[in-house]
Amino acid sequence: MSAPTRADHGLTVLDAGATALLRTLDGLFERWGTGTGALSMTMPPLLPVADLARLDFYDNFPHQALVVAPLDLAGRRADPRPLAFGGDELEPAELALPSAACFAVYLHHAGMALDADTTVTVLGRCFRREERYQGLRRLLGFHMREVVALGSRAFTERHLTAFDARITAFCTALGLPFRKEAATDPFYDRQGQRALLQRLSPVKHEYVVDDLAIASVNVHRNFFGERCDISLAGEPVYTSCAAFGLERWLSVLRNHFGDWEAAIDAVHTAAEEICTAGDAVDAACQAVRAADEAVRMAAHAVRDAGGAA
């Protein structure tokens, strides 16, 4: 067995087996998006503080916020091995570490008039300050795969319906004892009309295993369309997203299947099962099936090579 995965102070090192499972899962979730027309993009690792402030991030998520500041060379103390830097040793922090991958998608599209309904998928390195950290379940820095829809209200609702069905089928095929729960996101003024709508019609649902949310589907109505001036046919777009916390999936699958290799095999089997269920196999499943077969063959080739050595 490979060296154990370590997580200290919310920062983790994934061993080879954990890394293989993370890549397998991320590839699958990405293909769920690209198989239905999503553009796969890479977003910057940092975002301007001013841009996140425009989205009310620091009003709604101040407890999670982490910012980046350069050293003030004039004010820095002469300590060759500092354990930390004080505020008087830093220049103003104008960049932030994102807590979710979708923020960069909305900011990238700011000021755009879309020609059609649009879907984008991204893998983000995300960061959240927490009161406590717990192995792979709760980390300071982690990977998040998101599939984001921007367009008409009907389009973003169909996006969530499709991903709800796919996540539910996948968890069921894996044999995970999951439950779907309504949750809240404080994107809106708590006393405003949107907050009332959120209480009447939840905008966030989480898929929970062992009291841990491993995925969610989220609708933001036209909040980001308005704040980022993203339009379609002259009106602010609606947005929705499906999000997957990859290290949380690793934690759940390792506990459920006992080791990384068994979890990887189970993911491939479950992906194939949900693709073959029903009367027809859609284009997304065909893409997933072809890619998963290639990944499976490559994995077996690596194992065979290792055994021969």
N, C-alpha and C positions, 0 to 999 in steps of 0.2 A: 504494500500500500504506500502511496506517495506521502510526503510530509503533510501534516495537517494544515488546514487553512487557519490562518491566524487573523484575529481582529483585535486591535488594541486602540483604545481612545477613539473608537469610531472609525478607524482607518484599517483596511483589511488587505491582506495578501492572499490571493487565490492560488492554490496549488494547481498542478497540471490537470487533474481530474475536474476540479471545480471550473477551471477556465474552459475546458472542453464542453462542459454542460452549459455554461453561460453562452458560449458561442452557438451551440446547438439551439438553445431557446431563442436567442436574439435573431438568428437566421430564420427561424420559423415565424416569429412574430413580424419580422420585417416582410417576409413573403406573404403573410396575410394581407399586408397593406399593398405591396407592389402587385400582387396577383389581382387586385381590384382597381389598379390604375394609379396608385399612389406614387409620387415622385420620391425617391430616396435621396435625402440631402444630408449635409454635414454642417452643423451650426457652430459658431464660435464658442470657446470654453468659458468666456467671460462676457458679461453684458453691462452696458453703462448704467450706473445707478440712476441717472436721470430718466432713462427709458423705463426702468422697472417702477420708478416712482409714478410715472404717467399711468401705470396700470394699478395703482393703489397698493402695490406690493408691501410697502413699508408700513402702511396702515393696517393691512390685513394679516401679514405674516412677519411682524417684527421679531418674534421669538425664533424664527428660523434663519434670519438674515445673516449672511457672511459677506464681508467686503474685502477688497484687496487694495493695499496702499503701498507705494514705494517708500524706501527709506529716505528720510530727510538727512542728507549727508552732513549738513551743517550742524544739525542738532543731535546727531547720533553720538552716544557715549562710546568712549574708547574701551570696549570690552571685546577681546578676540573670540570669546566663546559665549555669547549671550544665550540665555534660556528663553527669553522673550523680549519684545520691543515695546516700550511704553508709547502712549499716544503722542507725547512730545517729540518722539524720535521718528515720526511718520509724517509724510505729506498727506494732504487730503485724499480720501479714498473715493475715486471716481468710477471704479469698476466693481462689479459684484459677481459672486459665484451663484449661478442659478439654482433654485430649489426644484425646478421642474423643466423638462425638455421643451414643452410647448411654448413657453414664453418667447424663445428665440424665433419660433416660426411666425408668431403674430408680429413681432417687431420687424422681421425680415420683410413681411408683406405690407408694412405700414405705408400708407399713401398710395397703394396700388388699386386700380380698378380691374378686377378679375374679368376675364373673358367668359369663364365658365366655372361651374362648381369644381373645386380643387381639393385634392387629398395629398398630404405630405407625410412621410415617415422619417423619423430621426432617432438616432441613439445619442442620448445626452449623458454626460457626467454631471451628476447633480449633487448638491451639498445642502445639508440641513443641520442647524444647531439643535440639539435635543437635550433634554434634561438628563437623559442617561442613554447609553449605548449598550447593545446586547448582541454580540456575535454578528451573524449575517442578517439577523432580524431587524436591527436598527443601527444604521451606520451614519457617520458624518459625511462620507463620500460614497456614492454608489452609481450604478448604471440604470438608466431608465429608457426603455423603448416606448415611443409614442407614435400613434397613427392619428393624424389631425385632419379634420375636415373643415373646409371654409366654403361657404356658399349659401344657398337658400335654406330656409328653415326645414323644409321637407328633406332636403339632401342630408343635412346634418343629423336629422332624426333617423333616417334610414341607415346612416353610418353607424350610429349607436346600436340600433336594432340588430344589424349584422354582426357586430363585434360582441354584443351580449350573447347572441346565439353561439358564436364560435368559442368564446371563453367558457361558456357553460358546457358545451359539448366536450371541449378539451379536458376540463377538470373532471367531468364525469368519466371520460375514457381513461384517464389516469387513475381513477378510483380515489380521488382526493375527497375527504369529507368537508366540502365547502358550503358556505352559505352566502347569499347575496344580501347586502345590507344597504339601506339608504344612509347617506352621510351628508355632511354639509361642508361647503367651502365658502369662506367669508369674502367672496369677490365683490359683494355689493354692500352698500350702506345698510346697516342692520335695521334702520328705521324706514328705509325707502321701499318703494313699490316692488323692486326686484327681490328684496329680502322676503317680502310677503309671498311673492310667487314661489320662491325657493321653499318656503315652509309648506305651501300648498302642493307643490309639485317638485320633488327633490331633483336637484341638478347633478347629483353625484351618487353613483352606486359602486360599492366595493365588493370584491370577491374575497372572502375571508376563510383562511384555513388555520386551525390552531390559534385562533384569536389574532391572526396576522393578515392584513390586507395585502394581497399579492398582485392585484390588478384592479383597475377601476374604469368605468365609463363616465364621461363628464360632458355636460352640455352647458355652454356659457351664454346661450341665447345670442344677442347681438352686442354684448358688452365689449369684446375685443374688436369687433368690427367698428364700433363707434370710437373707442379710445385710440385705435391705431389708424383710423380713417381707411379701412379696407372696404371696398364696395363691389357690388355685383348688380348690374342693371340699375345703377344709380342709387341703390340702397345699401346701408351697412350690412355686411355679411353676418350670418350666424356662424358659430363655430362649435365643434364638439371634438372630443378626443378619447381614444382608448389608451391607457397607460399601463405599463408592466414594470414593476420593480424587480430587476433581474436577480439581485442577490437574495431577495426575499423568496423568490421561486427556488433558488438553490437551497436555501435553508429548509424549506418545506419538502422538496423532493428528496434531499439527502435523508431527512428524518423518516420519510415514508417508505423509501426503497432500500435504505441501508448503506448504499455506496454510490459513488458518482457513475460508474459504468452501468449499473443496473438502472439508474435514473435516466441516463442517456438513451438506453434501449427502450425504456418505457415511453419516453417522449416521442421517439420515432414511431413506435407502435401506435400510440394514441393519435399522432398526426395522421397516420395512414387510415386509422379507423374512422375519424371524423370526415375524412375526404371521401370514403367509400360509402358512408351512411346516406340513406335517402335514395331517391329515384335517379338522380343525375349528379355528375361530378362537374362543378363549375370551373371556370378558368383559374381562379385562385387556387383551388385544390390541385389542379393539374400542375401548376407551377410549384406548389409545395411538394407534391409527390416526386416530381423529377429531381428537385434540389435535395430533398431528404434522401433519396436513393443514392445520389452522388456522395453525400456526406457519409452515409452508412458504409458504402463501399470503401471510401477513403479511410474510415475508422478501422474497418476490418483489415485493410492493408497494413496500417500502422501496427496493429496488434500482431498480425502474422510476422511482420518484419522483426518485431521485438522478440517473439517466440523463437524465430530462427536464430537470432543473435545469442 
